[in-house]
Amino acid sequence: MNSDLVYKLVGLDSKGWSWLWEGANNVDKLTPAILSLLTLAIFLYLWTSKVSRKETPPLPPGPRGLPIVGYLQFLDSDLHRSFSELAHVYGPIMKLRLGYKLCVVLSSPSLAKEVLRDHDITFANRDQTIAAMAITSGGRDIAFSQYGPYWRMMRKVCVREMLSNSSLDSSYALRRDEVRKTVRDVYTKIDTPINICELVFLTNLEVVMSMLWGGTLGGEESRVRGEFRELSGKIVEYIGKTNISDIFPILAPFDIQGVEREMKKLMPWVDRIFDSIIDDRLKLNGEKGEQSSNHKGNKDLLEILLQLNEQGDTERPLTRTEMKAVLMDMVVAGTDTTSTTVEWAMAELLQHPEVMRRAQEELDDVVGVNNIVEESHLPKLQYLDAIVKETIRLHPALPLLVPHCPSQSCIVGGYTVPKGTTVFLNVWVMQRDPQVWNNPLEFQPERFLRDAGRCDFSGNNFNYLPFGSGRRMCAGITLAQRMLMYLLASLLHSFLWQLPKDTELDFTEKFGVVLKKKIPLIAVPTPRLSNLKVYV
């Protein structure tokens, strides 16, 4: 707006208000100037507001919901499906309010790329729920800590020292031992119904515990295993539960659903287990006068954390609370998702016996009928790899990933996503998009054979993001991939599997942080190899 325009407006305003000035009998000669300035101010406010609205993109479209509660009461318990249905109405980016919480849901690969690649740093924070903060001592773990020096340091330690390919290669012996124990255990239960998820969970737990603290607990190992199994289930359940206190912060002090209270009840349990483990290791180190190690002299994660604490390799020493939070993270993340995925894979194979038969034929060709499966066989099992990838496409362990939270307002898909918004990426619907995947609801491992390089777990193909992408993608991809393939290969190579009599498969989902089968898979094994040495 130039000066001439301002003068014209002031002059127009003066003429319009002249009757009032004359009627005032010149009692107050300041009135004309005040009224002129007031009118000009209103005009300028309206004009600048209009310009501002043009410069700042609007919020994404979405359902209105009701006052105060927002759209909460209209959502189904299976959030990934509810979000999918809403996306058909409002598009691949939409907003909805859940109480006082503003949520944005993304349902397209291009929008996922904007968040996880183009604006990666902005969206590198997590939505820190009350349940997560209670069990992680205020976000001192890796999964829920905010992006910054502490998170970078801890992720670097875990990935470089424990989860790198070289570290995993050196710890193969312990994984082999635990998988062979599982095969022997199943062999003792021939023709007996077995809970697949429970079987795999316990195997994974043994592997993770050995990698974390080297299996140095002696007689305490059995007790700790049972406690961790129960503890992990409760943690996953409460973190995935919708909490009124998160949606209405004003109600947080009342903890109406008791989520925070229940999580805090678990903390003494967590402290007792890990304090015992840490104290035993410190005592062992003191007696030996040296640091402990696991197979082939490879340090376990606990020893690495203690070393960082003692040598001051970080900007500040790690507290015991922080060490326990990271160890707890690794136990929960390394067990529940893998066991759930193997369960889904076995369910799909029982539903598609021709796929199971082809997988077992491949195993016979690569491994042989007189040998046991080794990790060295896994790169040659291309069809089994396709089965794993197709299982994760249809049944991603984390259907909405772990929600992100922008550290500042950002433009995504032409819309404004305000600072502090909870951002969900619905990979469940992206990986079932008919525009990307032919017959997306059908279980077809062959799709990954036709274009083997099309999808991997690296997060570079935004049509396929089971482990996320960017800075906050899953740190345990390498271990998860090995354990999924190794366990599934061993179970299929050693046994024939069938459903118990008079039972049918049920693929109903149970939504949570981890997408589980609502009805656990029970299957009956019989030996398929004639060489009994393979089993014992």
C-alpha positions in Angstrom: 0.0 0.0 0.0 1.6 3.3 -1.1 1.3 6.8 0.5 -1.1 8.1 -2.1 -3.5 5.3 -1.4 -3.3 6.1 2.3 -4.1 9.8 1.8 -7.1 8.9 -0.4 -8.4 6.6 2.2 -8.0 9.3 4.9 -9.7 11.9 2.7 -12.6 9.5 1.9 -12.9 8.8 5.6 -13.0 12.5 6.5 -15.8 13.2 4.1 -17.8 10.3 5.3 -17.6 11.4 9.0 -18.0 15.2 8.4 -21.7 15.1 9.6 -20.5 13.8 13.0 -17.8 16.4 13.3 -20.2 19.2 12.6 -22.7 17.8 15.0 -20.2 17.8 17.8 -20.2 21.7 17.7 -16.4 21.6 17.8 -16.5 20.6 21.4 -13.6 18.2 20.8 -11.5 19.0 17.7 -9.5 15.8 18.3 -12.5 13.6 17.4 -12.1 13.8 13.5 -8.4 12.7 13.8 -9.2 9.9 16.2 -12.0 8.5 14.0 -9.8 8.8 10.9 -7.0 6.9 12.5 -9.4 4.2 13.9 -10.9 3.6 10.5 -7.5 3.4 8.9 -6.3 1.0 11.5 -9.3 -1.3 10.9 -8.7 -1.2 7.2 -5.0 -2.0 7.6 -5.8 -4.9 10.0 -8.3 -6.5 7.5 -5.9 -6.0 4.6 -2.8 -7.5 6.4 -4.9 -10.4 7.8 -6.0 -11.2 4.2 -2.4 -11.1 3.0 -1.3 -13.2 6.0 -4.0 -15.8 5.2 -2.7 -16.0 1.6 0.9 -16.5 2.7 0.3 -19.2 5.4 -1.3 -22.4 4.0 -4.3 -23.7 5.9 -4.5 -26.7 8.1 -5.2 -30.0 6.3 -8.9 -31.0 5.7 -10.6 -33.3 8.1 -13.7 -34.2 10.0 -15.1 -31.6 12.4 -16.0 -33.8 15.3 -17.8 -32.4 18.3 -16.9 -29.6 20.7 -14.3 -30.5 23.4 -14.0 -34.2 22.5 -13.3 -33.7 18.8 -13.5 -36.8 16.6 -12.6 -39.2 19.4 -16.0 -40.8 19.8 -16.3 -41.6 16.1 -13.0 -43.6 15.8 -13.0 -47.4 15.8 -10.6 -49.2 18.1 -8.6 -50.3 15.0 -7.1 -46.8 14.3 -5.3 -47.9 11.1 -8.6 -48.9 9.5 -10.5 -45.9 10.7 -7.8 -43.6 9.3 -7.9 -45.5 6.0 -11.6 -44.9 5.7 -11.3 -41.2 6.5 -8.5 -40.8 4.0 -11.0 -41.9 1.2 -13.1 -38.9 2.2 -10.5 -36.2 3.1 -7.5 -37.2 1.1 -4.0 -38.5 1.9 -3.3 -35.8 4.4 -5.9 -34.9 7.0 -6.3 -33.5 10.4 -8.6 -34.5 13.3 -8.8 -33.4 16.8 -8.8 -35.9 19.7 -9.8 -33.7 22.6 -7.2 -31.0 22.8 -4.7 -33.0 20.7 -4.3 -32.1 17.1 -3.4 -35.1 14.9 -2.4 -35.3 11.3 -2.5 -38.6 9.4 -0.5 -39.2 6.2 -1.5 -42.0 3.9 0.6 -41.6 0.8 4.3 -42.3 -0.1 5.0 -38.8 -1.4 3.8 -37.2 1.9 5.8 -39.8 3.9 8.9 -38.7 1.9 8.3 -35.1 2.8 8.2 -35.9 6.5 10.8 -38.6 6.7 13.3 -37.3 4.1 12.7 -33.7 3.1 11.9 -32.4 6.6 13.5 -35.2 8.6 15.1 -33.1 11.3 11.9 -31.1 11.9 9.9 -34.3 12.4 12.7 -36.2 14.3 11.0 -35.8 17.7 8.5 -38.3 19.2 5.0 -37.8 20.6 5.8 -38.4 24.3 2.8 -39.9 25.8 2.3 -40.2 29.6 2.7 -44.0 29.5 5.9 -43.8 27.5 7.4 -41.2 29.8 6.4 -43.1 32.9 8.2 -46.3 31.8 11.3 -44.6 30.3 12.0 -42.3 33.2 11.0 -39.3 31.3 12.2 -40.3 27.8 15.7 -41.5 28.7 15.6 -44.4 26.3 16.2 -44.4 22.5 12.6 -44.9 21.2 11.0 -41.9 23.0 13.8 -39.5 23.7 13.7 -36.2 21.9 16.1 -35.7 19.0 19.4 -34.2 20.2 22.9 -35.1 21.4 21.8 -37.7 24.0 19.7 -39.6 21.5 22.4 -39.5 18.8 25.0 -40.8 21.2 22.8 -43.7 22.5 21.7 -44.7 19.0 25.3 -44.6 17.8 26.4 -46.9 20.7 23.6 -49.4 20.0 23.9 -49.5 16.3 27.7 -49.5 16.1 28.6 -51.7 19.0 25.7 -54.2 19.1 23.6 -54.1 15.9 26.1 -53.6 13.1 26.7 -56.4 10.7 30.2 -57.1 12.1 28.9 -57.3 15.7 26.0 -59.5 14.6 28.4 -61.8 12.8 30.5 -62.2 15.9 27.5 -63.0 18.0 26.1 -65.6 15.7 27.0 -68.5 17.9 24.6 -67.5 20.6 21.8 -67.1 18.1 22.5 -70.5 16.7 22.5 -72.1 20.2 19.1 -70.6 21.1 17.5 -71.5 17.7 18.8 -75.1 18.1 17.3 -75.2 21.6 14.0 -74.2 20.1 14.1 -76.9 17.5 14.9 -79.5 20.1 12.1 -78.2 22.3 9.5 -78.4 19.5 10.8 -81.9 18.7 9.8 -83.0 22.3 6.3 -81.7 21.6 5.5 -83.6 18.3 1.8 -83.8 17.6 1.1 -81.3 20.4 -0.5 -77.9 19.8 2.0 -75.1 20.1 1.5 -71.4 20.6 3.7 -70.0 17.8 4.0 -66.5 19.0 4.9 -67.6 22.5 7.5 -70.1 21.2 9.2 -67.4 19.0 9.0 -64.7 21.7 10.9 -66.9 24.2 13.6 -67.7 21.6 14.0 -64.0 20.8 14.1 -63.1 24.4 17.0 -65.6 25.1 18.9 -64.1 22.1 18.4 -60.5 23.1 19.3 -61.2 26.8 22.5 -62.9 25.7 23.4 -60.0 23.5 22.6 -57.4 26.2 24.3 -58.9 29.1 26.0 -62.1 27.9 23.8 -64.6 29.7 25.9 -64.2 32.9 22.9 -64.5 35.3 23.4 -68.2 35.9 20.5 -69.7 37.9 18.6 -66.4 37.7 18.2 -66.6 34.0 15.0 -68.6 34.1 13.3 -66.3 36.6 14.3 -63.2 34.6 13.0 -64.7 31.4 9.6 -65.3 32.9 9.4 -61.8 34.4 10.5 -60.1 31.1 7.8 -61.9 29.2 5.1 -60.6 31.4 6.7 -57.2 31.7 7.1 -56.7 28.0 3.4 -57.6 27.3 2.2 -55.1 29.9 4.5 -52.3 28.6 3.3 -52.8 24.9 -0.3 -52.9 26.0 -0.3 -49.6 28.0 1.9 -47.7 25.6 -0.6 -48.5 22.8 -3.7 -47.7 24.9 -5.6 -44.5 24.2 -5.2 -42.4 27.3 -7.7 -39.7 28.2 -4.9 -37.8 30.1 -2.9 -37.4 26.8 -6.0 -36.1 25.0 -7.2 -33.8 27.8 -4.0 -32.6 29.7 -6.2 -30.8 32.2 -7.3 -34.2 33.4 -3.8 -35.7 33.6 -3.5 -35.2 37.4 -6.5 -37.4 37.9 -5.2 -40.3 35.8 -8.8 -41.4 35.2 -7.9 -44.7 33.4 -5.0 -45.4 35.7 -2.5 -45.8 32.8 0.2 -43.7 34.5 -0.4 -45.5 37.8 -0.1 -48.9 36.2 3.1 -48.0 34.4 4.6 -46.6 37.6 3.8 -49.9 39.3 6.0 -51.6 36.7 9.0 -49.4 37.5 10.0 -51.1 40.8 9.8 -54.3 38.8 12.1 -52.9 36.1 14.5 -51.5 38.6 14.8 -54.7 40.6 15.6 -56.8 37.5 18.1 -54.4 36.0 19.7 -53.3 39.2 20.3 -57.0 40.0 21.9 -57.5 36.5 24.0 -54.3 36.7 25.2 -55.1 40.3 26.1 -58.7 39.4 28.1 -57.5 36.4 30.0 -54.9 38.5 30.7 -57.5 41.1 31.9 -60.0 38.4 34.1 -57.3 36.8 35.6 -56.5 40.3 36.3 -60.1 41.0 37.9 -60.8 37.7 39.6 -57.4 37.5 38.6 -57.1 33.9 35.5 -56.5 31.7 33.3 -59.4 30.9 32.5 -60.5 27.4 30.3 -63.0 25.6 31.0 -65.3 22.7 34.3 -64.8 20.9 35.3 -62.1 23.4 32.6 -59.7 22.0 31.5 -57.1 24.6 27.7 -57.1 25.3 25.7 -53.9 25.4 25.8 -53.7 29.2 29.6 -53.8 29.3 29.7 -51.1 26.6 27.4 -48.9 28.7 29.4 -49.4 31.8 32.6 -48.6 29.9 31.1 -45.4 28.6 30.1 -44.5 32.1 33.5 -45.2 33.7 35.8 -43.8 30.9 33.8 -40.7 30.4 33.6 -41.2 26.6 30.4 -39.1 26.5 29.8 -35.5 27.3 28.6 -36.6 30.7 28.5 -40.0 32.5 25.5 -42.1 31.9 23.3 -42.5 34.9 22.1 -45.9 36.0 18.5 -44.8 35.2 19.6 -44.1 31.6 21.3 -47.4 31.2 18.2 -49.3 32.5 15.9 -47.3 30.1 18.1 -48.3 27.1 18.3 -51.9 28.1 14.5 -52.1 28.6 14.1 -50.6 25.1 16.2 -53.3 23.6 14.3 -56.1 25.3 10.9 -54.9 24.4 11.7 -53.8 20.8 13.7 -56.9 20.1 11.1 -59.5 21.1 7.5 -58.5 20.6 7.7 -57.3 17.0 9.7 -60.3 15.7 7.5 -62.9 17.4 4.4 -61.2 16.1 5.7 -61.1 12.5 6.7 -64.8 12.6 3.2 -65.6 13.8 1.6 -63.7 10.9 4.0 -65.5 8.5 3.1 -68.9 9.8 -0.6 -68.1 9.6 -0.3 -67.0 6.0 1.7 -70.2 5.2 -1.0 -72.4 6.8 -3.6 -70.5 4.8 -1.5 -71.0 1.6 -0.1 -74.6 1.8 1.4 -74.3 -1.7 3.5 -71.4 -0.6 4.7 -73.4 2.4 5.6 -76.4 0.2 7.6 -74.2 -2.2 9.5 -72.6 0.7 10.3 -76.1 2.1 11.5 -77.3 -1.3 13.8 -74.3 -1.5 15.2 -75.1 2.0 15.8 -78.7 0.9 17.8 -77.5 -2.1 19.8 -74.9 -0.2 20.3 -76.5 3.2 19.8 -80.2 2.4 17.8 -82.8 4.4 20.7 -84.0 6.5 21.8 -80.5 7.7 20.6 -77.8 10.0 19.8 -74.3 8.9 22.7 -71.8 9.4 22.7 -68.0 8.9 25.1 -68.5 6.0 22.2 -70.2 4.1 19.9 -67.2 4.5 21.1 -65.0 1.5 20.4 -68.0 -0.8 16.8 -68.4 0.4 15.2 -65.9 -2.0 11.7 -67.3 -1.9 11.7 -67.3 1.9 12.9 -63.7 1.9 10.0 -62.9 -0.4 7.6 -64.5 2.1 9.0 -62.4 4.9 8.6 -59.2 2.9 5.1 -60.0 1.8 4.1 -60.8 5.4 5.4 -57.5 6.6 3.7 -55.7 3.7 0.3 -57.1 4.7 0.9 -57.1 8.4 3.4 -54.4 9.4 4.3 -54.8 13.1 3.8 -51.1 13.7 0.9 -50.1 11.4 1.2 -46.4 12.2 4.9 -46.5 13.1 5.9 -44.6 16.2 4.2 -41.1 15.9 6.4 -38.1 15.0 6.1 -34.6 16.4 7.4 -31.5 14.6 9.7 -29.2 16.5 8.4 -26.3 14.5 5.5 -25.6 12.2 6.1 -27.0 8.7 4.4 -27.2 5.3 3.6 -30.7 4.2 1.6 -31.4 1.0 0.7 -27.7 0.8 -0.8 -27.6 4.3 0.5 -26.3 7.6 1.4 -28.9 10.2 1.7 -26.9 13.5 4.5 -27.4 16.0 3.6 -30.1 18.5 1.1 -32.0 16.2 1.0 -35.7 16.6 1.8 -37.1 13.1 0.8 -40.6 12.1 2.1 -42.3 9.0 -0.3 -45.1 8.0 2.1 -47.5 6.4 -0.6 -50.2 6.7 -2.7 -48.5 4.1 0.3 -47.4 2.0 1.4 -51.0 1.6 -2.1 -52.0 0.5 -2.5 -49.2 -2.1 -4.0 -50.7 -5.3 -2.3 -48.0 -7.3 1.1 -49.3 -6.3 0.4 -53.0 -5.6 -1.4 -55.4 -7.9 -4.1 -57.4 -6.0 -2.9 -55.7 -2.8 -5.0 -57.8 -0.4 -3.7 -61.1 -1.7 -0.7 -62.9 -0.1 1.7 -63.2 -3.1 5.3 -63.5 -2.2 6.1 -63.8 -5.9 5.7 -60.1 -6.3 9.0 -59.6 -4.5 10.7 -62.1 -6.8 9.7 -60.4 -10.0 11.5 -57.2 -8.9 13.8 -58.3 -6.1 15.5 -54.9 -5.8 12.2 -53.0 -5.6 11.8 -53.1 -1.9 14.1 -53.7 1.0 14.1 -52.6 4.6 16.3 -49.5 4.2 13.5 -47.0 4.0 14.4 -45.7 0.5 11.2 -46.9 -1.2 8.4 -44.9 0.4 5.8 -47.4 -0.9 7.2 -49.9 1.6 8.1 -48.6 5.0 7.7 -51.4 7.6 10.6 -50.1 9.6 10.2 -46.4 8.9 12.8 -44.1 7.3 15.1 -41.3 8.1 16.8 -40.6 11.5 14.2 -42.3 13.6 13.8 -45.5 11.6 14.2 -48.7 13.5 17.7 -49.2 14.8 17.3 -53.0 15.0 16.6 -53.7 11.3 19.6 -55.9 10.8 18.9 -58.1 13.8 15.2 -58.3 13.1 15.8 -59.4 9.5 18.2 -62.1 10.5 16.0 -63.4 13.3 12.9 -63.4 11.2 14.6 -65.4 8.4 16.5 -67.7 10.7 13.6 -68.7 12.9 11.1 -69.1 10.1 13.7 -71.2 8.0 14.4 -73.4 11.0 10.8 -74.1 11.8 9.9 -74.8 8.2 12.9 -76.9 7.5 12.6 -79.1 10.5 8.8 -79.6 10.7 5.6 -80.0 8.9 2.9 -77.8 10.4 -0.9 -78.1 10.4 -3.8 -76.7 12.4 -5.4 -78.7 15.2 -8.4 -80.7 14.3 -11.7 -78.8 14.0 -10.1 -75.4 14.0 -10.0 -72.6 11.4 -7.6 -69.7 10.8 -8.7 -66.3 12.0 -6.9 -63.3 10.7 -8.6 -60.7 13.0 -6.2 -58.0 14.1 -5.7 -56.6 17.6 -4.6 -53.0 17.2 -2.0 -51.5 19.4 1.5 -50.2 19.1 2.2 -53.7 17.7 -0.4 -55.1 15.3 -1.0 -58.6 16.8 -3.3 -61.5 15.9 -6.4 -61.2 18.1 -6.6 -65.0 18.4 -3.1 -66.6 18.9 -2.0 -69.1 16.3 -1.9 -72.6 17.5 -0.2 -75.2 15.2 0.8 -78.8 15.5 4.3 -79.9 14.3 5.5 -83.3 12.9 9.1 -84.1 11.8 9.8 -83.8 8.1 13.4 -84.9 8.2 14.5 -88.6 8.6 17.9 -87.8 10.1 17.1 -87.6 13.9 20.6 -86.0 14.5 19.2 -82.8 13.0 16.8 -82.6 16.0 19.0 -83.7 18.9 
